[in-house]
Amino acid sequence: MKKIVNKLLVIISLFLVMGCMSSADQKAGFVPKSDWGEVLSQKIPLLGHRNWILIVDKAYPAPTGANILVLDSKKQMPEVLDDVVQLLDKQHHVKPIFYFDKEFDYLDDRLAPGLKEYKESLTKLLPHIEKRSLLHEDVFGKIDKAADLFQIIVVKTESLIPYSSVFIELDCKYWDANREKILRERMTKSTE
């Protein structure tokens, strides 16, 4: 009987240790590399305007904060971007606004080997998308400000091209700035 009790105690202890390890990994924002796409597809329906998805090069610093989730795709930038764009296209509530580093426009293959091929893949993946450029430091400012209140998802890629990251700010798909302006004008008039 004592042997059975000891074996049960050992088994229970193993389960407790495994459960604690799993819990600690989750608290640290650890997501197994094979699950990044699944995690992202579960998170996107929960996101709304003012949330961000960053698809970043290998050297992009891993930000910290309660509202930041870092996923390691172990894939190249175009493949990850394609997956994210497809996920966003299926959403009825959010639309993406794409930002790129302004520095990216001043690079060429001599400075950043592989850039020409990467730019061609961007053109194919985002043919009709309005692309906005910001200085790299200004992007950090926007992200820092947003992370104070809103969820930011960072997907690391294997890209070794500098300033190649894609920053996606989510906006409301079923509401726009023009209708918001009309609403605010009506509200102002009703209080006068």
N, C-alpha and C positions, 0 to 999 in steps of 0.2 A: 504493500500500500504506500509505503514511504517513497519507493522508487517512482510510482505513478504520480504522486504529488510533486516530487522534484522535477519530473519531466514536464508536467503541466506548468510549473513555475518558470522553467526555462523557456518554454514555448510562449507563455504570456509575456515574459521579459523581452523576448525577441520582437514580438508584435509591438510592444510599447516603444522599443528603441527605433524600430522602423517607422512607426507612426510619428515619433518626434522628429526624426530626420526629414521625413516628408514635409511635416509642418514647417520646420526651419527653412527648408529649401523654398517653400511657397512664400514665406514671409520675406525672404531675401530677393524675391522677384525671379527666381530661377525657373526657367521653362525648358524642358528637354528640347534639343534642337529639332528633333523629328516632329514636334508638336506645334511649332511656331505658326504654321498656316491654320491649324485647327483652332488654336487660341485666338488668332486674329479674326477668323470667321465667326467665332462666338462673341467677340467683343464689338465688332463693327455695328451690329444691330442695336447695341446699347449706347453707341456714341451719338452725339448730336452736334449742332453748330458750336463752334469754339473749341472743339476737340481737335487734336492733331495726330497725324500718322507720319512719322519720319522714316524714310528709307535711306539708310546712310552707308557711307563707305566704311571700310574696315578700321580706319584710324579715327573715326568720329568718336569723341569721348562719350563714355557711358554716363548719362546724367543720373542723378539721384533725386529722390523725392517721393513722397507718399503717392503722388498722382502720376508717376512715371513707371511704365512697364517696358522693359528691354527684352527683346526677343532676338535670338541668334539664328538666322536662317541657314547659314552655311551654303548660301547660293549666291550667284552673281546678280548684280543690280537689275539688269533687264528682266530676268526671270521673276524676281520678287516684285518689281514694279508692275509687270503684267498681271501677276496674281492679285495684287492689291487693287489695280484698276478694275479687273473683272469683278472682284467682290463689291467694290463701290458702285459699279454700274447696276448691280442687282438691287441696290437699296432704293427705297421710295422716299426716304426721309432726309437724306443728306446728299450733297454734291461736293466734289472736291475743288479746291482752289490750289493750284500748283505753284510752288515757289522754288526757285533755283538760286544758287549763289551767283551774284553778279560777276565774280572772278572767273567763273566757268566760261563766260563769253570771250575771255581774253587768253584762253589756253589753246594750244595746238598740239599736234602729235610730237613735235620736238620737245616740248616741255612735259607733256604727259602722254607717253606712249599708250596707244589703245583708245585715245580720245575720239578720233574720227569714227571708228566703229561704234563706240558708245553713243555718239551724237546721232548716228544713223538709226540705231535701235530706238532712241527716244522719239525720233521723227515718226517711225513706224508705230510705236506704242501710243503716242499722244498726237496724232495728226491734226486734230481740230481743237486741241486744248489750248486755251489762253495760258501762257506761261508768264509768271511775274518774276522779276529779278530783284534781289536784295543783297546788299553786302553781307558777307558771312557773319560778321559781328552783329548786324542788325537782326538777322535770323535768330541768333542766340537770344537777343533781347525779347523778341516776340514769343519765343518758346518759353523762356523763363517766366514771363508775365502770365502766359496762359497756364503754365504748370502750377501756379499758385492756387488756381481754382478748378481747373479742368484736367481730364485724363489726357495724357500724352503717351502714345505707343511708339516706341523706337524699334525698328527692325534693322539689325545689323546685317550687312552683306559682305561678300568676299571682294568687293570692288577695291582696286588699288589706284584708282584715278582720283586725284585731288579735286575738291570742290564739286564732286559728282552727285552729292546727296540730293534727294528730292524731298521737299517738305510740303506736306499736304494739310492744309487747313480745311476742316469740314464746315460747310455752310448749310443752311436749311434749303432743301430742294423745293418745297412747296410754298415758300414765302420769299420775297425779294425786297431789296432796299427801296424800290419805288413804292410798293404797297405799304411798307413800314412808314415811309415818309407821309403818305396819305393818312394813315392811321394816326400818327402823331399830330398832324395838322387838325384832324377832326377832334382829337382830345383837347388840344389847345383852345380851339374855338368853343368847345362846350363848357370850358371853365371860365370863359370871359363874360 
